[in-house]
Amino acid sequence: MLTFKNFNIADWFSFYRIIAAPFLLALIWYGERQIFTWFLLISYATDAIDAIWPEH
């Protein structure tokens, strides 16, 4: 059975980016540039952390 204990931090970053993608598209659609910019920055940061995070 799949539980929360089976996920590592890199998995949670990936889940965030999957959930954030449609939200970012909606922000573009509604013209919310500043909020979009902050969420995109967070997404880039989680992607960078995910790239350097050691897999265990």
Legacy VTK file of the C-alpha trace (Angstrom):
# vtk DataFile Version 3.0
C-alpha trace
ASCII
DATASET POLYDATA
POINTS 56 float
0.000 0.000 0.000
1.220 3.491 -0.862
1.668 5.811 2.108
3.157 9.243 2.623
6.229 7.666 4.209
7.238 6.202 0.840
7.798 9.618 -0.759
11.032 11.581 -0.491
11.511 15.338 -0.802
12.202 15.117 -4.537
8.840 13.391 -5.024
7.060 16.157 -3.140
8.758 18.795 -5.326
7.541 16.926 -8.398
4.008 16.769 -7.006
4.112 20.516 -6.403
5.206 21.226 -9.979
2.481 18.982 -11.409
-0.159 20.790 -9.378
1.342 24.230 -10.054
1.400 23.902 -13.867
-2.352 24.447 -14.480
-2.377 27.126 -11.789
0.434 28.962 -13.599
-1.491 28.730 -16.877
-4.553 30.208 -15.173
-2.477 33.070 -13.802
-1.228 33.837 -17.316
-4.782 33.666 -18.668
-6.059 36.147 -16.070
-3.078 38.479 -16.441
-1.733 38.084 -12.914
1.884 38.652 -13.897
3.375 39.329 -10.469
1.804 36.282 -8.795
2.752 34.190 -11.835
6.354 35.381 -11.551
6.610 34.371 -7.878
5.101 30.938 -8.441
7.345 30.383 -11.465
10.368 31.340 -9.363
9.320 28.795 -6.730
8.907 26.175 -9.439
12.368 26.911 -10.834
13.857 26.739 -7.341
12.252 23.361 -6.603
13.476 22.100 -9.972
17.029 23.197 -9.165
16.899 21.621 -5.706
15.485 18.428 -7.231
18.380 18.318 -9.720
21.066 18.489 -7.042
19.285 16.480 -4.319
21.041 13.130 -3.795
18.826 10.101 -4.391
18.717 7.553 -1.589
LINES 1 57
56 0 1 2 3 4 5 6 7 8 9 10 11 12 13 14 15 16 17 18 19 20 21 22 23 24 25 26 27 28 29 30 31 32 33 34 35 36 37 38 39 40 41 42 43 44 45 46 47 48 49 50 51 52 53 54 55
